Amino acid sequence: MKTRYVILTVALLLCLGYLAVSVLGTVSDFMYLYSNSSYETPLVVLEDGSDQISTVYADGTSAKIAIDATGVSSTYNFSLNVVDYNASLWEVTLEHFSYTDLSLVNVSVILHSNSTLSDQITVSGGNINQTGNYYNLTSNSTIHLGVTDLVENSVVGTTVLQTHLRIRVPNTTTYTLYIITFEFTCT
């Protein structure tokens, strides 16, 4: 009986030996792969404003503005800076794409230089109004994003307003979108 198992085991090992394939090879050629893509610094960037309420992310292409709203109307004219590091003329506008709990605050968001301003978004009584007017960002200049007339409506909570800063070459349909999120906290 033991001989049968020994013969069967040897037969199985011989079959496995014949089925085993061995591979030998050498490298005869190789190639280096390089990426064709490169990184360029954006020509228009977001920078912290002097009001100390903004946080800028992702190489200056997105930001968050966080403000505690009170029962007294407050203004933050220099919440965020939009800087053109190029000798080109751009048009910019602010447009909302998402929001929560608008009824908690009344507020206006503006774009301005030291001499002119443009109302962009107004929240009042739980309703949102967006002008859609483009504002000129001249070559090698800075404009400011301001939050004006911010007042809470005596309710605890947070209003979140998500916007795009649309940047385009004048009279074209090609544009870039930067995300700017506003958080107005009522306590």
C-alpha positions in Angstrom: 0.0 0.0 0.0 2.8 2.3 0.8 4.5 1.6 -2.5 1.4 2.7 -4.3 1.5 6.1 -2.5 5.2 6.5 -3.2 4.7 5.7 -6.9 1.7 8.0 -7.2 3.6 10.8 -5.4 6.7 10.4 -7.7 4.4 10.4 -10.8 2.7 13.6 -9.7 6.0 15.3 -9.0 7.2 14.3 -12.5 4.0 15.6 -14.1 4.4 18.9 -12.2 8.1 19.1 -13.3 7.1 18.8 -17.0 4.4 21.4 -16.6 6.6 23.9 -14.9 7.9 26.6 -17.3 11.0 28.5 -16.8 11.6 31.9 -18.4 14.9 33.5 -19.0 15.2 37.0 -20.4 17.4 40.0 -20.7 16.8 43.7 -21.1 17.8 44.7 -24.6 16.4 48.3 -24.6 14.8 50.8 -22.2 13.4 54.3 -22.4 12.9 57.2 -20.1 9.5 58.7 -19.7 9.1 62.4 -19.1 5.9 64.4 -18.5 4.9 66.9 -21.1 2.9 68.9 -18.7 4.3 71.8 -16.7 3.0 74.0 -13.9 2.5 77.7 -14.4 1.7 80.2 -11.7 -1.8 81.7 -12.3 -1.7 85.2 -13.8 -4.5 86.3 -11.4 -4.3 85.2 -7.8 -6.2 85.6 -4.6 -4.4 87.0 -1.6 -5.3 87.6 2.1 -7.0 91.0 2.7 -6.0 93.4 5.4 -9.2 92.6 7.4 -7.6 89.3 8.5 -10.7 87.2 7.9 -9.7 85.2 4.8 -7.8 82.0 4.2 -6.4 81.5 0.7 -5.9 77.9 -0.6 -4.5 76.1 -3.7 -1.9 78.5 -5.1 -4.1 81.5 -4.8 -7.1 80.1 -6.7 -9.6 79.5 -3.9 -10.4 81.1 -0.6 -12.7 81.1 2.5 -13.9 84.2 4.2 -15.2 83.6 7.8 -16.9 86.3 9.7 -18.8 86.4 13.0 -22.0 88.4 12.3 -23.5 90.5 15.1 -26.6 92.6 15.6 -24.7 95.7 14.5 -24.1 96.3 10.8 -20.4 95.7 10.0 -18.2 96.3 7.0 -15.0 94.6 5.9 -13.8 96.4 2.8 -10.6 94.5 2.4 -11.7 90.9 3.0 -9.7 89.4 0.0 -7.5 90.8 -2.7 -7.6 89.9 -6.4 -4.2 90.5 -7.9 -3.2 90.7 -11.6 0.5 89.8 -12.0 0.3 90.2 -15.7 0.2 93.1 -18.2 -3.3 92.1 -19.3 -6.8 93.5 -18.8 -9.3 91.1 -17.2 -13.0 91.3 -16.3 -14.1 89.7 -13.1 -17.5 89.0 -11.5 -18.7 87.1 -8.5 -21.6 84.5 -8.9 -23.1 82.3 -6.4 -23.6 78.6 -7.0 -24.7 77.2 -3.6 -25.9 78.5 -0.2 -27.4 77.4 3.1 -29.5 79.3 5.7 -29.6 82.7 3.9 -32.3 83.9 6.3 -29.7 84.2 9.1 -28.0 87.3 7.7 -28.3 90.4 5.5 -25.1 91.2 3.6 -23.7 92.7 0.5 -20.5 91.5 -1.3 -18.7 94.1 -3.5 -15.6 94.3 -5.7 -13.8 97.6 -5.5 -10.6 99.5 -6.1 -9.8 102.6 -4.0 -11.9 104.7 -6.4 -14.8 102.6 -7.9 -17.0 99.8 -6.7 -19.4 97.2 -8.1 -22.2 95.5 -6.1 -21.9 91.8 -6.8 -24.2 89.8 -4.5 -26.8 90.9 -1.9 -28.5 88.8 0.7 -31.6 90.3 2.3 -34.6 88.7 4.1 -33.5 85.2 3.0 -33.3 86.2 -0.7 -30.2 86.4 -2.9 -29.7 88.9 -5.6 -26.7 88.7 -8.0 -25.9 91.6 -10.4 -23.5 89.7 -12.8 -21.8 93.0 -13.7 -18.2 92.6 -14.7 -15.5 94.7 -13.0 -12.3 95.6 -14.7 -9.0 94.3 -13.3 -6.4 96.3 -15.1 -2.8 95.1 -15.7 -0.5 94.7 -12.7 -3.2 95.9 -10.3 -5.2 94.8 -7.3 -8.9 95.0 -6.6 -10.5 94.1 -3.3 -13.5 91.9 -2.3 -15.5 93.6 0.4 -18.3 92.4 2.7 -20.6 95.3 3.6 -23.6 95.8 5.8 -23.3 92.4 7.4 -25.9 92.0 10.2 -27.4 88.9 11.8 -31.1 88.3 12.1 -31.1 87.3 15.8 -30.8 83.6 15.0 -28.0 81.2 16.0 -26.4 79.3 13.1 -24.1 79.7 10.1 -24.9 81.0 6.6 -22.6 79.5 3.9 -22.4 81.2 0.5 -20.3 79.5 -2.1 -19.3 81.6 -5.1 -17.2 81.6 -8.2 -15.0 84.4 -9.1 -15.3 84.4 -12.9 -12.2 85.8 -14.6 -12.2 86.4 -18.4 -10.4 88.3 -21.1 -12.8 91.2 -22.1 -15.3 90.4 -24.8 -14.6 86.6 -24.9 -16.4 83.6 -23.6 -13.3 81.8 -22.2 -13.0 82.1 -18.5 -11.5 80.7 -15.3 -13.4 80.1 -12.1 -12.0 80.5 -8.6 -14.0 79.2 -5.6 -14.6 81.7 -2.8 -16.7 80.5 0.2 -18.2 82.8 2.7 -19.1 81.7 6.2 -21.2 84.1 8.3 -21.6 82.7 11.9 -24.4 84.1 14.1 -24.1 83.5 17.8 
